[in-house]
Amino acid sequence: MKDAPALPSDLICAANAVFDEAAVAELMAQSLAQTDDPALARTALVDILKTANAKGRNAIADALAQNPMAAHAATRSYSWLTDCLLRTVLTFVTEHVHTLPTPTDSERIAVYAVGGYGRGEMAPQSDVDLLFLTPYKITAWAESVIETTLYVLWDLKLKVGHASRTVKECLRLATDDFTIRTALLEKRFIFGDAPLAETLRIKLRSDLFEGTAREFIEAKLAERDVRHQKQGARYKVEPNVKEGKGGLRDLQSLFWIAKYIYQVDRVRDLIGHGMLTEDEFDRFADAENFLWATRCHLHLATGRAAEQLTFDLQVEVAHRMGYAGTGGQRAVEVFMQDYFRHATAVGDLTRIFLTKLEAAHVKPEAILQRLFKRKR
């Protein structure tokens, strides 16, 4: 018997409080022992996972209320909870609904988390973005597995975005679509055929990523320009935490560029490449943690994927994050001063990072000059 994988130790509370795998497995075994009907078993699975999901989300929210700045631990916890739900569903679907005792070479599937979920960063109301990978044209078996999996996830009220592609299709579509290319850059293998997953990793690096850093950087900076033009000034009185200037998307863009060029998995690894100093990394980490904490509390306060800090939500989020009035200032004013301080730091770090890229002869000078032009 294989040893059970070690539970993560970097969550906001005990892993078993987020998702008790043993308890869920026991409940599923009892359910399967009572019926041979896949439809009834699926209904039981949904009920079991709804309860587990609600329990896990309550545990994370309660822990975040006790430690309101523990943003990274919270986002990892939401991601791990989603991993557990997804693996449970896929195991059920492949072992009890669409079984395949003697699969052919074409009847293989690998399931990835992509986007923020792929990074292991999820806010309470984040989408669950998935890639279903098959080696060749999708078979009837794979189509059934994907369809049933999605229906169960929808029954769990998860907001799922998904794509089903072959290895060749991934390479072809990502050649011209930088949104798809970025998603593949951030993919994380969750379930299924490990050799197939390794094939995609090798093909992406050799056939797509190698030698194309400059075009990727230009595309990401062009996306940034469009986003900033749409969002407006950095110091908007009701800023967008995710898409606004100095927001999370700006930090993510820096990491995407760094990962594409240096194949790093953590921002800290950029110190070894000379792209960030220890002090600059600390500023990056502080800003990222603050923005993620703000976003998590926004989602919890509204019960939806809210990204804009409206005036009424500023007061609520400041309270949730433990701010208090001081020196004649209200708590919300202290909170917003911190928000704009971190937004400014994100802009400074962007300029520092791109200047170092230019020095490393990675980024076209014209892009840098355009980026640094500032209106009075």
Legacy VTK file of the C-alpha trace (Angstrom):
# vtk DataFile Version 3.0
C-alpha trace
ASCII
DATASET POLYDATA
POINTS 376 float
0.000 0.000 0.000
1.295 3.437 -0.903
1.875 5.902 1.886
-0.633 8.740 1.953
0.859 11.999 0.661
1.956 14.410 3.360
-0.612 17.032 4.245
0.408 20.632 3.472
1.799 22.509 6.461
1.527 26.028 5.016
-2.252 26.471 5.173
-4.041 29.025 7.317
-5.334 26.292 9.621
-4.910 22.524 9.978
-5.213 20.728 6.634
-7.838 18.348 8.016
-9.959 21.332 8.995
-9.867 22.531 5.377
-10.608 19.095 3.890
-10.707 15.818 5.793
-9.727 13.361 3.082
-10.081 10.282 5.272
-13.560 11.245 6.426
-14.732 11.993 2.884
-13.282 8.705 1.620
-15.092 6.806 4.384
-18.416 8.460 3.572
-17.951 7.693 -0.119
-17.125 4.050 0.626
-20.310 3.749 2.686
-22.342 5.325 -0.100
-20.892 3.047 -2.784
-21.562 0.002 -0.622
-25.263 0.886 -0.544
-25.884 1.268 -4.282
-24.686 0.103 -7.685
-26.521 2.925 -9.436
-23.985 5.517 -10.717
-26.638 8.258 -10.663
-27.462 7.646 -6.998
-23.770 7.422 -6.142
-23.148 10.699 -7.916
-25.954 12.386 -5.961
-24.407 11.106 -2.741
-20.978 12.380 -3.828
-22.361 15.864 -4.459
-24.009 15.947 -1.032
-20.825 14.783 0.705
-18.624 17.290 -1.123
-21.058 20.180 -0.630
-20.808 19.638 3.107
-17.004 19.276 2.979
-16.645 22.387 0.815
-18.802 24.510 3.111
-16.949 23.243 6.188
-13.559 23.962 4.625
-14.514 27.457 3.475
-15.882 28.305 6.905
-12.649 27.089 8.521
-10.538 29.252 6.184
-12.739 32.318 6.678
-12.690 31.919 10.459
-8.899 31.551 10.480
-8.507 34.612 8.242
-10.719 36.617 10.600
-8.356 35.671 13.426
-5.252 36.491 11.348
-6.506 38.963 8.719
-3.143 39.557 7.020
-2.343 35.867 6.461
-3.181 36.243 2.789
-0.793 33.720 1.253
-1.820 31.013 3.702
-5.467 31.744 2.890
-5.028 31.666 -0.897
-3.080 28.393 -0.645
-5.865 26.976 1.541
-8.603 27.803 -0.968
-6.461 26.283 -3.713
-5.771 23.091 -1.739
-9.462 22.716 -0.878
-10.266 22.966 -4.595
-7.549 20.398 -5.399
-9.115 17.954 -2.937
-12.610 18.447 -4.330
-11.412 18.038 -7.908
-9.314 14.933 -7.255
-12.189 13.321 -5.365
-14.553 13.973 -8.252
-12.110 12.724 -10.898
-11.311 9.586 -8.920
-15.020 8.833 -8.571
-15.738 9.490 -12.250
-12.850 7.394 -13.597
-13.176 4.510 -11.120
-16.950 4.211 -10.660
-18.748 5.873 -13.567
-16.588 5.677 -16.695
-14.237 2.827 -15.854
-11.659 1.726 -18.418
-9.979 -1.593 -17.481
-7.795 -1.792 -20.618
-7.250 1.714 -21.961
-5.677 2.267 -25.354
-2.877 4.780 -25.895
-5.416 7.372 -27.043
-7.623 6.876 -23.985
-5.538 8.911 -21.572
-6.232 12.218 -19.892
-4.296 14.720 -17.788
-6.073 17.429 -15.835
-4.395 20.742 -15.023
-5.194 23.751 -12.914
-4.451 26.929 -14.873
-4.598 30.660 -14.212
-4.560 31.788 -10.595
-5.660 28.310 -9.572
-2.609 26.963 -11.397
-0.379 29.267 -9.322
-2.038 27.949 -6.193
-3.537 31.371 -5.470
-7.300 31.555 -5.012
-9.522 34.110 -3.358
-12.837 32.935 -1.840
-14.805 33.557 -5.064
-12.105 32.781 -7.638
-12.960 30.772 -10.748
-11.734 27.192 -11.091
-9.867 27.196 -14.429
-9.085 23.745 -15.836
-7.341 22.218 -18.829
-8.267 18.677 -19.874
-5.395 17.309 -21.966
-5.631 14.282 -24.266
-2.835 12.833 -26.456
-4.828 12.813 -29.690
-8.327 13.656 -30.834
-10.676 13.387 -27.885
-12.219 9.931 -27.506
-15.763 9.092 -26.422
-14.401 7.929 -23.047
-12.496 11.168 -22.417
-15.492 13.227 -23.489
-17.685 11.353 -21.016
-15.166 11.806 -18.192
-14.910 15.539 -18.847
-18.665 16.023 -19.146
-19.495 14.136 -15.952
-16.717 15.878 -14.025
-17.965 19.296 -15.071
-21.562 18.494 -14.158
-20.501 17.446 -10.655
-18.389 20.590 -10.224
-21.325 22.715 -11.387
-23.589 20.886 -8.937
-21.114 21.980 -6.246
-21.741 25.571 -7.368
-18.128 26.077 -8.402
-17.465 28.629 -11.150
-15.575 26.534 -13.664
-13.717 27.672 -16.764
-12.392 24.828 -18.892
-10.749 23.839 -22.140
-10.217 20.399 -23.693
-7.192 20.157 -25.989
-4.547 17.845 -27.361
-0.834 18.558 -27.032
-0.710 19.746 -30.652
-3.702 22.008 -30.152
-2.096 23.578 -27.086
1.015 24.431 -29.084
-0.914 25.688 -32.106
-3.347 27.891 -30.193
-0.706 29.299 -27.848
1.500 30.379 -30.755
-0.724 33.376 -31.521
-2.867 33.684 -28.384
-0.842 35.018 -25.466
-3.689 34.521 -23.007
-3.571 30.785 -23.736
0.225 30.851 -23.622
0.162 32.487 -20.200
-2.332 29.911 -18.933
-0.034 27.112 -20.115
2.909 28.821 -18.440
1.054 28.632 -15.120
-0.383 25.142 -15.488
-0.203 22.741 -12.540
-0.775 19.006 -12.960
-3.617 17.759 -10.755
-4.752 14.326 -11.912
-4.382 11.688 -14.593
-1.640 10.448 -16.880
1.732 11.750 -15.673
3.696 10.774 -18.835
1.206 12.741 -20.954
1.659 15.723 -18.653
5.442 15.442 -19.005
5.114 15.365 -22.802
3.293 18.690 -22.741
5.881 20.231 -20.412
8.754 19.256 -22.704
6.966 20.323 -25.881
6.023 23.719 -24.474
9.567 24.490 -23.428
11.252 23.245 -26.621
8.667 24.167 -29.274
7.027 27.291 -27.849
8.843 29.049 -25.007
12.461 28.782 -26.175
13.606 31.796 -28.175
10.315 33.684 -27.879
10.890 35.684 -24.688
10.935 39.045 -26.464
7.563 38.585 -28.161
6.044 37.356 -24.888
7.338 40.405 -22.987
6.005 42.763 -25.636
2.596 41.060 -25.517
2.376 41.220 -21.714
3.397 44.887 -21.629
0.911 45.716 -24.376
-1.827 43.999 -22.340
-0.704 46.051 -19.357
-0.969 49.293 -21.326
-4.516 48.473 -22.449
-5.525 47.495 -18.926
-4.093 50.687 -17.431
-5.774 52.836 -20.059
-9.089 51.227 -19.227
-8.648 51.480 -15.455
-7.319 55.031 -15.393
-5.118 56.684 -12.759
-3.209 54.788 -10.066
-4.781 56.823 -7.284
-8.455 56.343 -8.099
-10.608 56.883 -5.042
-12.316 53.521 -5.664
-9.453 51.371 -7.011
-9.691 47.941 -8.601
-7.538 45.600 -6.512
-7.015 43.093 -9.323
-6.851 45.068 -12.572
-6.023 48.641 -11.519
-2.635 50.343 -11.694
-0.448 49.000 -8.929
-2.815 46.050 -8.448
-2.345 42.304 -8.385
-2.340 41.929 -12.167
0.745 44.152 -12.439
2.643 41.947 -9.987
1.453 38.840 -11.802
2.663 40.261 -15.117
6.157 40.671 -13.676
6.120 37.093 -12.453
4.870 35.787 -15.818
7.736 37.519 -17.594
10.254 36.230 -15.047
8.928 32.684 -15.226
8.998 32.749 -19.020
12.608 33.918 -19.179
14.209 32.284 -16.140
11.875 29.310 -15.575
11.455 30.240 -11.912
8.603 28.998 -9.752
8.925 31.599 -6.994
9.506 35.333 -7.076
12.290 34.896 -4.513
14.288 32.938 -7.117
14.748 36.177 -9.080
17.238 37.347 -6.450
19.671 34.691 -7.682
19.271 35.968 -11.257
20.097 39.533 -10.238
16.621 40.782 -11.153
15.613 41.735 -7.599
17.576 42.618 -4.495
16.541 41.312 -1.081
14.986 44.679 -0.291
13.093 44.764 -3.596
11.826 41.241 -3.031
10.603 42.225 0.437
8.678 45.141 -1.079
7.215 42.814 -3.704
6.163 40.281 -1.069
4.656 42.945 1.203
2.638 44.506 -1.614
1.464 41.136 -2.909
0.401 39.966 0.555
-1.469 43.218 1.262
-3.308 43.147 -2.071
-4.269 39.483 -1.707
-5.508 40.108 1.832
-7.598 43.005 0.565
-9.026 40.889 -2.238
-9.886 37.979 0.055
-11.689 40.239 2.503
-13.513 41.923 -0.390
-14.825 38.554 -1.570
-15.842 37.506 1.926
-17.557 40.822 2.632
-19.643 40.694 -0.554
-20.037 36.957 -1.128
-19.039 37.452 -4.768
-15.954 38.089 -6.912
-15.844 41.825 -6.149
-12.599 43.516 -7.186
-13.353 47.226 -6.759
-12.859 48.960 -3.425
-15.953 51.129 -3.368
-16.362 53.638 -0.546
-18.682 51.465 1.511
-16.480 48.392 1.068
-13.365 50.344 2.043
-14.847 50.802 5.523
-15.831 47.134 5.774
-12.489 45.788 4.505
-10.510 48.121 6.773
-12.477 46.754 9.730
-11.954 43.149 8.636
-8.221 43.717 8.229
-7.910 45.051 11.765
-7.313 48.743 11.060
-7.979 51.273 13.800
-8.139 55.039 13.792
-5.038 56.915 14.926
-3.839 60.518 15.198
-7.197 61.964 14.220
-7.493 59.676 11.176
-10.283 57.169 10.716
-9.410 53.504 10.273
-10.504 53.579 6.633
-8.152 56.501 5.913
-5.189 54.642 7.429
-6.124 51.581 5.362
-6.351 53.498 2.088
-3.021 55.226 2.751
-1.467 51.763 3.064
-3.246 50.673 -0.108
-1.812 53.531 -2.168
1.632 53.066 -0.615
1.669 49.475 -1.844
0.269 50.488 -5.254
3.142 52.970 -5.577
5.626 50.246 -4.611
4.250 48.024 -7.385
4.866 50.789 -9.932
8.407 51.316 -8.623
9.171 47.601 -8.761
7.868 47.400 -12.329
10.275 50.131 -13.445
13.196 48.540 -11.583
12.479 45.102 -13.009
12.117 46.301 -16.609
15.252 48.432 -16.364
17.195 45.336 -15.333
15.650 43.375 -18.191
16.831 46.039 -20.619
20.315 45.870 -19.132
20.252 42.127 -19.684
19.426 42.801 -23.390
16.150 40.944 -23.081
13.633 43.702 -23.670
13.402 46.085 -26.644
14.365 49.628 -25.741
11.334 51.098 -27.517
8.994 49.288 -25.143
10.870 50.597 -22.114
10.805 54.166 -23.362
7.077 53.956 -24.082
6.405 52.457 -20.670
8.287 55.184 -18.813
6.594 58.118 -20.510
4.534 59.808 -17.817
1.901 62.449 -18.186
2.212 65.478 -15.962
LINES 1 377
376 0 1 2 3 4 5 6 7 8 9 10 11 12 13 14 15 16 17 18 19 20 21 22 23 24 25 26 27 28 29 30 31 32 33 34 35 36 37 38 39 40 41 42 43 44 45 46 47 48 49 50 51 52 53 54 55 56 57 58 59 60 61 62 63 64 65 66 67 68 69 70 71 72 73 74 75 76 77 78 79 80 81 82 83 84 85 86 87 88 89 90 91 92 93 94 95 96 97 98 99 100 101 102 103 104 105 106 107 108 109 110 111 112 113 114 115 116 117 118 119 120 121 122 123 124 125 126 127 128 129 130 131 132 133 134 135 136 137 138 139 140 141 142 143 144 145 146 147 148 149 150 151 152 153 154 155 156 157 158 159 160 161 162 163 164 165 166 167 168 169 170 171 172 173 174 175 176 177 178 179 180 181 182 183 184 185 186 187 188 189 190 191 192 193 194 195 196 197 198 199 200 201 202 203 204 205 206 207 208 209 210 211 212 213 214 215 216 217 218 219 220 221 222 223 224 225 226 227 228 229 230 231 232 233 234 235 236 237 238 239 240 241 242 243 244 245 246 247 248 249 250 251 252 253 254 255 256 257 258 259 260 261 262 263 264 265 266 267 268 269 270 271 272 273 274 275 276 277 278 279 280 281 282 283 284 285 286 287 288 289 290 291 292 293 294 295 296 297 298 299 300 301 302 303 304 305 306 307 308 309 310 311 312 313 314 315 316 317 318 319 320 321 322 323 324 325 326 327 328 329 330 331 332 333 334 335 336 337 338 339 340 341 342 343 344 345 346 347 348 349 350 351 352 353 354 355 356 357 358 359 360 361 362 363 364 365 366 367 368 369 370 371 372 373 374 375
